[in-house]
């Protein structure tokens, strides 16, 4: 477990970078990214397991971002992880840049899915969880990894999420953990203008484990993820009650959090003061594109941890392959996308 002082400082770093990307581009969605920073930071710095040297490693955990408009949050945490440069963050939403407004799949950089239509990320994640269960059932527990997904109020409202929720619960996809960023704000109104359903009860009825937390509290996020990881019968929905535009201030230094206007435009256009907000979060308004020393320390330590974790898993996989050569060859062919030899002429129709 990391020191929460480091954790919270890195989360504020993500908030500053997210707001700065949108401010520089004069377009984007800062509020949600600022609210979701605490979860994505703790997930990447303590829980998500992947090979820092080989992003395509087949036993990596997968992270699927459903609300692609919250991409500044993803690019920022991947920058802290070493997958993007600060200069690339400055090119957010520019033609030809590697940081488009909605992420496009690039596994080498840690982006597992292209996103756009809300709710689609739910299906990506459930499909990946089914695939992981398929592999585990046929090859054994050596194929054990976790699928994480970040979803939002908008995705919950989409009908595709209903079908995904039902099938995931019915199949008992215990390797699927969804974080629901519940800030109760959408593009032009609060969510109570269009919905009043009890999301927790809905998912419980679909056979999900549901944990409700303060989505901006590091300890509560950490404990919820530990509980979700320990679940072995059901998928888990972590409902994180978060603050839209967390840390945003007006020119007079009063709070500008929980404002609908921060959903889909730069903070300065929404009514907040960008400079005061950056200062409030510990940054320099004249030079906001900076990685804090605390963030560097946190993510360097995580890289060391990941190298140990991956090394141990690879050793276990090698031992398994020696003991199960036929299964190992089957695994190799599957991941190499090699088709089995089929006598097509012998097939009768």
N, C-alpha and C positions, 0 to 999 in steps of 0.2 A: 504494500500500500504506500502511495506517495504522500508527501506532506501536502496538506490542502492549501497551504500558502502558495506553493508552486503550481498546483492544479488551478487555483482561482486566477493566478496571474496569467497563466497560459490561456485560460478561457477569455480573459479580458483582451489578451493579444489577438485572439481570433475575432472578437467583437470589433476591435479597432481596424483590423485588416479588412473585415467584411464591409464595414461602413465606408472605409476609404476606397475600396474597389468601386462601390456603387457611386460614391461622390465623384470620383475621377471620371467615370464613364458617363455621368449625368443620367444614369438609367439603371434600374435594377430593384432589388427587394432587400433592404437592409434589416428591417425589423425582426422578421422571423429568424434570420441568420444570427442576429445578436442574442435572441432568446434561446436558440438551440445550441449555442456554443458550449455550454457546460456539459451537455450530454456527449456531444461528438468528441470533445476534448478528452473526457474521462474514458470513453470507449477506446479511442486510439492510443491513449497513453498507458492504459492498464489492462484492457481486455482483448482487443482484436489481435489475433495471432496470424502473422504472415511472415514471409521471408524477405527481409530488407534487401537482399542481394538478388532475389528471383521472384518478382511480383506474380509470375505465372504458376508458382508452386501449387500443385494440385490439392494439397492438404491445407491450404490457407483458409481462414475464415473469410466469408464474403460480407461486404457491407453494401446495401442497396439504398440509395437516396430516392425516395418517391417524389417529394416536392422539389423538382429541379430548379425552381426559381430561388431556392435557398442555396444555390451553388457557391456563393461567396464563402459560406461556412465550410463547405467541403474543400474548396481550393485552399482555404487558409490552413486547415488542419493538415492537408497534404503538403503544404509548404513547410510547416513545422516538422513534418516527417521526412522532408528532403526530396519530395517528388516534383515540386514546382519551385521556381525562383521568385523572388520579390518582383523582378522586372516582368515576369509573366503575369503576376497578379495585377500589375499596373495596366496590362493590356486587356483586362476584363471587358468582355462584350465588344471587342474590336474585330474587324474583319480579318480572318485568317489566324487569329490568336488561338493558343491552346486552352484558353479560359473563356469559352462561350457562355452566354447567359444561362443556358440549360446544358448541363454536362453531356458530353458524348463519350461513349465507351472507349476507354483507353486503359486496359488492365496494367500495362507497364507503369502507368502513373497512379494506379490505385483507384481508377474510376471503373466500377464493375458494370455500370449500365448507362445507356442513353435514357434521358428522362424528358418528359413533356406532359402528356396527358396524366392528370392526377389519378391515382389509383393503380396505374400500371406497375409502379414499383412494388406494390403489395404482391402482384402476380409474379413478378420477377423473383422475389424473395421466396415465395411459396414453391415455385418451380425448382429453384436451386435447392431448397430443403428436401423436396421429394427426390431429386437426383442424388443428394447426399445419403438419404435413407436407402435408396436403391443400391448404391455402392456398398454401403455398410452391410446390407442384408446378404449381398453376394460375395463380398471380399472379406468381411469381418470388421471387428472394432478398430482395426488399424486405420480405417477410413473415417475417423471421427473428426468432424469439424462443425463449426457453428455458423448459421446464417443470421445476420443482423439486418434490420431494415428501419429506416427513419421515415415516419409517416406524419401527416398533418391533418388539421381540421378539414381542409378541402378534399383530401383523399378519402377520408372517412365518409364524406357525403356522396362519393361516387359509387354507382351500383357495382362496378367491378370489385370493389373492396368487400361487398357483401358475399359474392360468390367465393372469393378467395378465403374470407374468414370462415365460411362454413366448411369448405373442403379441408382447410388446414386443421381445423379442430376435429373434424371427423376422422382424418388420417392420424391424428395424434402426433403432429410434427414437433416433437419436443426439442428439435435442434433449431427451431425458428424463434427468434426473439425480435419483437417489433417495439420500437419506442414511438409512442404517439405524442407528438409535440402539441399539447393542448393549450394554446394561448387565447382561444375563443375570439380570434380576429381573422377576418378574411379581407379580400381586396378593397371592398367599399363599405362594409358594415361589420358589426360584431356578428358572431355566428348565431346568436339567439334570434336574429331576424329571419333565419331560414330553417332552424332545427332546434328541437327540444328533447331529442331522444337520450336515453341513458346508455352511453357507449359501453360502460363497464358491464352492465347487465346483458347487453346484446352479445358481447364476446363471451361472457360466461355461459350463456345459453348455447353458444357454438362450441363449447368444450375447451375454452382457453383458460389458462391461468391469468388472472388480472391483478396487477400491482399498481396502486395509485400513490404517486410521490410528488414532492416539490421538485420539479424538473430543473431547477437552478441550484439545487443543493448537492454538493459533491458527495457527501456521506450517504444521502438517500439514494442517489443514482448508483453509487458503488454497491450498496446493500441490495438494491433491486436487481442489479445485474448478477450478483452472486447467487441470489435466490433463483433467478431465471435459469442460470447455468446448471443449477442443481436439479431442476425439474426434468423428469424422465418419462412423462406420460402425455403432456400437453404442450402446445405452443404457448408462448407467454406474450401478453401485451402489457407493456409498462406505460401507464398513462402519466406523463410528466406535465404537471401544471406549470407552465412557463410564462415569462413576462416578455411580451412583444417589445422590441427595442430596449432591452435591458441595458441600463447605464446611460440612456439618452437624456440630455439636459437641454433646457432653453437658454437663451442668452443671459438671463438673470440667474442662472445656475439652479433653477428649480426643475423638478423632474418632468420629463416628457416621455415617460414609459407608458405602455399600454395604450398607445394611440393608433387608431386605424390608419391614419395618414402615413405612418412609417412602413406600411406593408409593401407598397409598390413604387416608391420614389426615393431619391436621395434624402438624407436627413435634413439638409438645408432647405429643400423644397417642401418637406413635410411639416415644417414649423419648429424643428429642433435646431440647435446651434451645433454645427459639426465640430468646431474648435473646442467648445466647452465640453462636448461629449468625449472627445479624444483625451482631453486633459483629465476628465473625471475617471477615465479608464486607465490612466497611468501612462499615456503616450504624449508625443509632441505633435501638435497640430501642424507645425511647419514641416515635419518629417514623419508622417504616420506609418509609412511602409517600412517597419522595423520588426525584427524578431527579438523579443526580450531575452536577456541572458537566462532568466528563469525558464523560459520556454526551451531554449537550447539545452539546458541542463536536463530538463524533464524528458525530452525526446531522445537525447543521447543515451540516457539511462535505459529508456525503453528499447532502443535499438540493441543495446548489449543484452538485455533480457530476452529479446526476440531471437537473437542469434543462438542463445543457449537453448531456448525452447525448440527452435527449428532443428538444431543439431541432434537433440534427443529424439525428436520425432522421426528424423531421417534414419537414425541408427535403428530405431524400432522397426521402421519400414523395411530396412535392409535385412534384418533378422527374419521378418515375416516372409520376405521374398525368397530367402534361402530355404525356409521351411515349407513354403507353398509355391513352388516354381510354376505350376500350371495356372494358379490364380494370378500370380505376378505377371505372367505372359498375357493373360486375359486383360488385366488392368492396363498393361502397356498398350495393347491394341486399342482399347477403348479410348484412352487419352490421346493416342496417335490418330484417332479417327479412321482406323483401318477396318474395312468391311470384311466379314467372314467370307470364305470361299463358298460360293453358291453355284450349283449346276442349274443355271437358268433354263436350259433346254429341257431339263427333266421335270420342270414344274408344269403340272396339268391344270388347265383352267376350265 
